[in-house]
Every structure is written in structure tokens, then in C-alpha cells.
Amino acid sequence: MCHPSWGHARAAAQRLSDLARLRRVRDRIDREYAEPLNVEALARGANMSAGHLSRQFRLAYGESPYSYLMTRRIERAMALLRRGDLSVTDVCFAVGCSSLGTFSTRFTELVGMPPSTYQRMVAGATAGMPSCVTKQVARPVRNREAQVIEPQLTSLS
């Protein structure tokens, strides 16, 4: 007969194994954000079902794998838009998004303004600022926490 603590030890070992696989999935998203990734492909690579991966990833990191992927893409898009030498459409495709509409919607949700507005606003604002500082100051807010910034109208009087 098995000792009752063996079941707990097996469960703990399984949880550690799942966490290691989840870290590998997160690392893969960080490395390959511009590739056509989806939850099914990520799950296959981690030897998990898509549903199990999604549930465990959300438990471990507080958001779905897709949301995490889009956040990485938007962070990279912000950096490319700050450079100012690419159009919003070029940036969209450079970060792995295949739909300009989805990219713009997600960018607006995370950053609080559309990508074209962001590009215009940061064009001169970050000039001369070290990139490590710019990255921290301009980091997107996750989980729809960004405030929508309304354009300010100024009078000419």
C-alpha cells in the first residue's frame, strides 16, 4: 500500500514540472514574439493541451498566453514607433501581427492611445533620452489599465 504523502510529493513534482514548462513557454514568447505563434503551437511545444496551458499560464502569470504575447508585441512596437523611421503598418507586421485593426485596438488598450498618435507624441519627447530610461517610462500597462488620453485642443488667441 502507498504512503499518503507520496501522492502529495507526486503532485508537488508535477507542479514544479508544469512551472518549468510554463517558463519555457514564456521564454519562447519573449524570443519569438514576431513569429506566428498561437496557443496550440505553444502547447504542443510544452507537451500540454491548449486548455491546460492556458489555465496554468493564467494562474502562474495572471494573464493568458495570448495576452502576454500581445503585450510583448506592443512593447516592441512602441520601441519601433519611437525610432520614427517606420510606418504604423510596417511596425504592425514587424512585430508579428497580421491584422492592422487588431494591432491598433490592442495597442490602444495597452498604451491608452492609437499607435499613430503615440508615434507623433513621442517623436521629439524621447530625443536624447537613454533607451533604458525610455523603455521604463514608456512601458505599456497590462490588463486594460491605461487611461485613454484625449487630444488637447489649444486656442490660437
Buried (B, 14 or more C-beta within 10 A) or exposed (E): EEEEEEEEEEEEEEEEEBEEBBEEBBEBBEEBBBEEBEBEBBBEBBEBEBEEBBEBBBEBBEBBBBBBBBBBBBBBBBBBBBEEEBEBEEBBBBBBBEEBEEBBEBBBBBBBBBBEBBBBBBEEEBEEBEEEEBBEEBBBEBEEEBEEEEEEEEEEE
